[in-house]
Amino acid sequence: MSTASQRGHRNANGLHLRRLVLAAMFAAMATLLGPLSIPVGPARVAPLQHTINAVAAVLIGPWYAAGAALVTAILRYNLHSGTIFAFPGSPFGALVVGYAYRWLRSDFAALAEPLGTGPIGATLAALVFQPLIGSHHTIWWFQVAFLSSSIPGAVLGFVVLRALRPALGSARVDARA
């Protein structure tokens, strides 16, 4: 293996490791902020989860952010600070923000988080839980519950990203790569 290809391989591994560590840190932050939620029926409205999803997706990419959201859902569910509804809700918002950032190349992509959490996550949750609940109105309930959490979380995520940009400066960990 040539020296140039070894350096390229090392840089790729370094970037992967950096993103993996940041994903773990985002999952830890979201888990610690989990108790700051508002119960809405059987779900919990946790806008800070969506804030973390938006920031993570812009900084580390869609799949790492979705993985962090899934790890957060597992931890919060097992620690009894979250509900089972986080599993279909969180990862899709992170994926949508990550891909929107790749397309837009702007922090405004954070505002796309409700598009993944609402139409995709809430619809999936309604399809899975509707037979258990036995009501045909579950899709609207899930849309309202998920969007009431993800809209303020996305706006706050955008504000956090704007505040972080000067600090990130040259030490960018960017999802564009």
Buried (B, 14 or more C-beta within 10 A) or exposed (E): EEEEEEEEEEEEEEBEEEBBEBBBBBBBBBBBBBBEBEEBEEBBBBBBBBBBBBBBBBBBBBBBBBBBBBBBBBBBBEEEBBBBBBBBBBBBBBBBBBBBBBEEEEBBBBBBBBBBBBBBBBBBBBEBBBEEEEEEEBBEBBBBBBBBBBBBBBBBBBBBBEEBEEEEEEEEBEBEE
